[in-house]
Each structure stands twice: as C-alpha cells, then as structure tokens.
C-alpha cells in the first residue's frame, strides 16, 4: 500500500523558516515526480513546486519563486520543502503528491498545516 506522510508543519513567526517533509512508503520513490501543493483558507489548491526523478531542475509555481526550495532524497524516500522568510500568505495546508511520469498513477498525502502568525 502506497502512503505519503507529511510532517514539519506548525506555527511559525513571519520572517522565520520552515522545512516540510514528505515520506513515501510502499513504492519505489524514484519512479515518481514529487509535488508540493498548498491550499489556503477559502482558496483553491495551488501548485507550489515539483521535482522529477530524472535530475532536471525543479519547477516552482509563481507564488513560490524565490523563498521556496524543493529537494528529494531517493535513498531515504523523502521530499522536502524549505520555506524561508515566511509570510502570512504562506498560511495553508501543504500537501505532497507522488505521480508517475509514465502512467495514470498518483498518490496524495493528508496534508500538514502551516500557520504564519506573530
């Protein structure tokens, strides 16, 4: 059974940093492109970033350029998202997704809440 488990969310002050993690179990990690999405209160879910298993540069959504860094560890089966200089607008539930580049197969995590507040 394939599962994704996010961690690292919580309360952070504006200007601080946060590192989210997403661990895959039950499947071969380097078969999947890994994504981070987020959904702020009252808004639609939006793409934050993704990273493929092929070693090419990560892709960032428009709202994530500059302060967000996505990475993956194919040995530990973990994807991470570093958020620096957090802003109130970063308050959201952050979800990870694993999607096969070759077939219609994808999995979602349950999400981790990030609240930016002083």
C-alpha positions as a printed NumPy array, in Angstrom:
array([[  0.   ,   0.   ,   0.   ],
       [  1.473,   3.314,  -1.092],
       [  1.39 ,   6.042,   1.526],
       [  2.656,   9.589,   1.773],
       [  3.184,  11.22 ,   5.139],
       [  3.852,  14.936,   5.5  ],
       [  5.476,  16.465,   8.552],
       [  7.07 ,  19.692,   9.697],
       [  4.075,  21.994,   9.77 ],
       [  3.119,  24.181,  12.671],
       [  3.11 ,  27.747,  13.884],
       [  5.909,  29.986,  12.655],
       [  6.515,  33.692,  13.   ],
       [  6.742,  35.961,   9.972],
       [ 10.287,  36.08 ,   8.703],
       [ 11.122,  32.666,  10.075],
       [ 11.924,  29.45 ,   8.251],
       [ 10.208,  26.121,   7.956],
       [ 11.088,  22.756,   6.475],
       [  8.361,  20.368,   5.421],
       [  8.99 ,  16.718,   4.671],
       [  7.059,  14.074,   2.774],
       [  7.973,  10.435,   3.146],
       [  6.844,   7.767,   0.708],
       [  6.308,   4.175,   1.752],
       [  5.144,   1.118,  -0.119],
       [  6.604,   2.027,  -3.506],
       [  9.82 ,   2.823,  -5.337],
       [ 10.414,   6.516,  -4.694],
       [ 12.439,   7.285,  -7.808],
       [  9.578,   6.179, -10.057],
       [  7.631,   9.323,  -9.194],
       [  7.649,  13.016,  -9.825],
       [  7.044,  14.592,  -6.419],
       [  4.869,  17.648,  -5.907],
       [  4.021,  20.131,  -3.199],
       [  0.662,  21.866,  -3.293],
       [ -0.944,  24.171,  -0.789],
       [ -4.464,  25.3  ,  -0.027],
       [ -5.073,  28.477,   1.895],
       [ -8.374,  29.107,   3.687],
       [-11.083,  29.954,   1.194],
       [ -8.82 ,  29.404,  -1.808],
       [ -8.233,  26.689,  -4.343],
       [ -5.355,  24.282,  -4.057],
       [ -2.318,  25.593,  -5.915],
       [  0.938,  24.119,  -7.117],
       [  3.958,  25.119,  -5.076],
       [  6.715,  23.112,  -6.729],
       [  7.633,  19.777,  -8.229],
       [ 10.76 ,  17.745,  -8.778],
       [ 11.146,  14.874, -11.213],
       [ 13.133,  11.664, -10.717],
       [ 15.352,  12.485, -13.72 ],
       [ 17.694,  15.009, -12.127],
       [ 16.466,  18.045, -14.054],
       [ 15.895,  21.395, -12.304],
       [ 12.858,  21.7  , -10.047],
       [  9.849,  23.725, -11.126],
       [  8.221,  26.372,  -8.926],
       [  4.781,  27.898,  -9.08 ],
       [  4.546,  31.652,  -9.426],
       [  3.769,  32.146,  -5.738],
       [  6.774,  30.079,  -4.644],
       [  9.648,  31.581,  -6.575],
       [ 12.496,  32.951,  -4.51 ],
       [ 11.731,  31.739,  -0.976],
       [ 10.959,  28.067,  -1.54 ],
       [ 13.374,  25.231,  -2.206],
       [ 12.233,  21.724,  -3.079],
       [ 14.55 ,  18.738,  -2.836],
       [ 14.387,  14.961,  -2.777],
       [ 16.427,  12.147,  -1.273],
       [ 15.893,   8.993,  -3.313],
       [ 17.67 ,   6.831,  -0.736],
       [ 15.594,   7.986,   2.232],
       [ 12.439,   8.298,   0.054],
       [ 11.833,  11.804,   1.336],
       [ 10.936,  15.02 ,  -0.404],
       [ 11.432,  18.314,   1.392],
       [ 10.275,  21.896,   1.033],
       [ 12.31 ,  24.644,   2.654],
       [ 10.428,  27.913,   3.119],
       [ 12.486,  30.931,   4.103],
       [ 11.318,  34.362,   5.234],
       [  7.776,  33.08 ,   5.667],
       [  4.895,  35.445,   5.131],
       [  1.315,  35.463,   6.369],
       [  0.235,  34.475,   2.868],
       [  2.084,  31.175,   3.315],
       [ -0.556,  30.069,   5.818],
       [ -2.118,  26.984,   4.263],
       [ -2.379,  23.234,   4.377],
       [  0.549,  21.807,   2.43 ],
       [  0.057,  18.552,   0.553],
       [  2.516,  16.3  ,  -1.18 ],
       [  1.745,  14.189,  -4.206],
       [  3.571,  11.4  ,  -5.975],
       [  2.78 ,  10.993,  -9.663],
       [  4.186,   8.553, -12.163],
       [  5.543,  10.208, -15.342],
       [  4.619,   7.1  , -17.34 ],
       [  1.141,   6.089, -16.3  ],
       [ -2.011,   7.338, -14.604],
       [ -0.9  ,   6.713, -11.068],
       [ -0.825,   9.286,  -8.304],
       [ -0.989,   9.418,  -4.541],
       [ -1.689,  12.237,  -2.091],
       [ -0.715,  12.808,   1.483],
       [ -3.105,  14.001,   4.175],
       [ -1.546,  17.442,   4.441],
       [  0.311,  19.398,   7.086],
       [ -0.922,  22.728,   8.419],
       [  1.326,  25.776,   8.35 ],
       [  0.238,  28.877,  10.237],
       [  2.263,  32.051,   9.976],
       [  1.471,  34.413,  12.798],
       [  3.184,  36.605,  15.335]])
